[in-house]
Amino acid sequence: MEIREMNRQNYQKVLEKCIEKHRQSEETPTLLLHSCCAPCSSYCLEYLSQYFRITVFYYNPNLYPPEEYAKRAAEQKRLIDELQVKHPVSFLEGEFDAKKFACMAKGLEKEPEGGARCFACYRLRLEETAKTAAKAGFDYFTTTLSISPLKDAQKLNEIGQELSEKYHIDYLYSDFKKKGGYQRSVELSGQYHLYRQDYCGCVFSYQERREQQNRQQ
């Protein structure tokens, strides 16, 4: 653990250096921002829209049940319509194919939350984002996932770097929970009356949350 902590990058500082580089230019770079939900995207959009022209890529085949997917997608669209931003933000919805997540999770069903199955889910969604961004000619791609205290920012950025090299598109390194980012997302969720789910999203986290609730009764 100590070795890993020593090797951790301060990804917020890496992001700030990237932003500063573009502030010295007259052109505003484009960013394909993968989003898992409106609450997580709220601060990311408020912050990044000052420096990037953003398209939110809503690609989450992990979500369960389908009604949850639709509810989160609707909230994401509503937030984009209502949020005050410097540069306009657009929305792009990926394919909701639950079979892709099921295939990815095969053999990992017993893994604990935050372990290998979650890392594979990071990769599934980030890879689709990278492919889409490269094909459409975006300058950068990244994800909102690092804003959650429960998500491993180190792993997310490692995967982002790998995919950047594979698809020849720049990854925007980040750890959005830094500098009060997570707390700000909570504030914005309240301000815009956003639906905040009580589980991560997949069937495994759904079942775990319901078991916790049953034990508390």
C-alpha positions in Angstrom: 0.0 0.0 0.0 2.8 2.4 0.9 4.6 1.8 -2.4 1.4 2.4 -4.4 0.7 5.6 -2.5 4.2 6.8 -3.2 3.7 6.1 -6.9 0.4 7.9 -7.1 0.2 10.9 -9.4 -1.6 14.1 -8.4 -3.9 14.0 -11.4 -5.6 17.3 -10.4 -2.2 19.1 -10.9 -1.8 17.3 -14.2 -5.2 18.5 -15.3 -4.4 22.1 -14.2 -1.2 22.1 -16.3 -3.2 20.9 -19.3 -5.8 23.6 -18.8 -3.1 26.3 -18.4 -1.5 25.2 -21.7 -4.8 25.7 -23.5 -5.6 29.0 -21.8 -2.6 30.5 -23.6 -4.2 29.5 -26.9 -7.1 31.2 -28.6 -8.7 27.9 -29.6 -11.0 26.0 -27.2 -10.3 22.2 -27.3 -13.1 19.7 -27.6 -13.7 17.0 -25.0 -15.8 13.8 -25.0 -16.8 13.4 -21.4 -18.1 10.0 -20.4 -20.7 10.4 -17.7 -22.3 7.8 -15.4 -25.0 10.1 -14.1 -26.1 13.8 -13.7 -24.9 14.2 -10.1 -21.3 13.1 -10.9 -21.2 15.2 -14.0 -22.5 18.4 -12.4 -19.2 19.7 -11.0 -17.2 18.3 -13.9 -19.3 20.2 -16.3 -19.3 23.4 -14.2 -15.5 23.2 -14.0 -14.4 21.9 -17.4 -16.9 24.0 -19.5 -14.8 27.0 -18.7 -12.0 25.6 -20.8 -13.4 23.0 -23.1 -16.3 22.5 -25.6 -17.8 19.4 -24.1 -20.0 16.6 -25.4 -21.4 14.4 -22.7 -21.2 10.7 -23.7 -23.8 8.8 -21.8 -22.6 5.2 -22.2 -23.5 2.9 -19.3 -24.5 -0.7 -20.3 -23.8 -1.7 -16.7 -26.9 0.0 -15.4 -29.7 -2.1 -13.9 -32.6 -2.3 -14.3 -33.4 -0.6 -17.6 -35.8 1.8 -15.8 -32.8 3.0 -13.8 -30.8 3.6 -17.0 -33.6 5.6 -18.5 -34.1 7.7 -15.3 -30.4 8.6 -15.1 -30.3 9.4 -18.8 -33.3 11.8 -18.5 -31.7 13.5 -15.5 -28.4 13.9 -17.4 -30.2 15.6 -20.3 -32.1 17.9 -17.9 -29.0 19.0 -16.2 -27.3 19.8 -19.5 -30.3 21.9 -20.4 -30.4 23.8 -17.1 -26.8 24.1 -16.0 -25.1 27.5 -16.4 -21.9 27.0 -18.4 -19.4 29.2 -20.3 -19.2 27.0 -23.4 -22.3 25.1 -24.6 -22.5 21.4 -23.7 -24.0 18.8 -26.0 -25.3 15.3 -25.3 -24.5 12.0 -27.1 -26.1 8.7 -25.9 -24.3 5.4 -26.5 -26.0 2.1 -27.1 -27.6 0.5 -24.0 -26.7 -3.1 -24.5 -26.8 -4.9 -21.2 -25.4 -8.1 -22.8 -22.0 -6.3 -23.1 -21.8 -5.8 -19.4 -23.0 -9.4 -18.7 -20.3 -10.8 -21.0 -17.7 -8.5 -19.3 -18.7 -9.6 -15.8 -18.7 -13.3 -16.6 -16.4 -15.1 -14.1 -16.3 -11.9 -11.9 -19.7 -12.3 -10.3 -18.2 -13.0 -6.9 -15.8 -10.1 -6.9 -16.4 -7.4 -4.2 -17.5 -3.9 -5.1 -14.4 -1.8 -6.0 -12.4 -4.8 -7.2 -11.6 -6.5 -10.5 -15.2 -6.4 -11.8 -15.4 -2.7 -11.3 -12.0 -2.2 -13.0 -13.3 -4.1 -16.0 -16.4 -2.0 -16.0 -14.2 1.2 -16.0 -12.4 -0.2 -19.1 -15.6 -1.2 -20.9 -17.0 2.3 -20.7 -13.7 4.2 -21.2 -12.8 2.1 -24.3 -16.1 2.9 -26.0 -15.5 6.6 -25.1 -12.0 6.5 -26.5 -13.1 4.9 -29.8 -16.0 7.3 -30.2 -13.8 10.3 -29.5 -11.1 9.2 -31.9 -13.6 8.5 -34.7 -15.3 11.9 -34.2 -12.1 13.9 -34.0 -12.3 15.1 -30.4 -9.1 16.6 -28.9 -9.6 14.7 -25.6 -11.7 12.1 -23.8 -12.2 11.4 -20.1 -14.8 10.3 -17.5 -16.6 11.7 -14.6 -16.1 8.6 -12.6 -13.1 9.9 -10.6 -15.3 12.3 -8.7 -16.7 9.5 -6.6 -14.8 8.8 -3.3 -15.6 5.1 -4.0 -13.9 5.0 -7.4 -10.1 4.4 -7.9 -8.8 7.4 -9.7 -5.3 5.8 -10.1 -6.8 2.9 -11.9 -9.1 5.1 -14.0 -6.2 7.2 -15.2 -4.0 4.2 -15.9 -6.7 2.7 -18.1 -7.2 6.1 -19.8 -3.5 6.3 -20.6 -3.5 2.8 -22.1 -6.5 3.6 -24.3 -5.0 6.9 -25.3 -2.1 5.1 -26.8 -4.2 2.4 -28.3 -6.6 4.8 -30.1 -4.2 7.7 -30.6 -6.3 10.3 -28.8 -5.3 12.4 -25.8 -6.7 11.4 -22.4 -7.6 14.2 -20.0 -6.1 13.1 -16.7 -8.2 13.9 -13.7 -9.2 13.3 -10.1 -12.4 15.4 -9.9 -13.0 14.7 -6.2 -9.9 16.9 -5.4 -10.3 20.6 -4.3 -13.8 20.0 -3.0 -15.1 18.6 -6.3 -17.2 15.9 -4.7 -18.7 18.3 -2.2 -19.5 20.8 -5.0 -21.3 18.0 -6.9 -23.5 17.4 -3.8 -24.3 21.1 -3.6 -25.2 21.3 -7.3 -27.3 18.1 -7.0 -29.3 20.0 -4.4 -29.5 23.2 -6.3 -30.8 21.4 -9.5 -32.9 18.9 -7.5 -31.1 16.0 -9.2 -32.0 12.4 -8.6 -29.2 10.8 -6.6 -29.2 7.0 -6.7 -28.4 4.9 -3.6 -26.2 2.3 -5.4 -23.5 2.5 -8.1 -25.6 1.1 -10.9 -25.0 -2.5 -11.8 -27.0 -5.6 -10.8 -24.4 -6.6 -8.3 -24.3 -3.2 -6.5 -28.1 -3.1 -6.6 -28.4 -6.5 -4.9 -25.7 -5.5 -2.3 -27.6 -2.3 -1.5 -30.9 -4.1 -1.1 -29.3 -6.7 1.2 -27.9 -3.8 3.4 -31.3 -2.3 3.6 -32.9 -5.6 4.6 -30.3 -6.0 7.4 -31.1 -2.6 8.7 -34.8 -3.2 9.0 
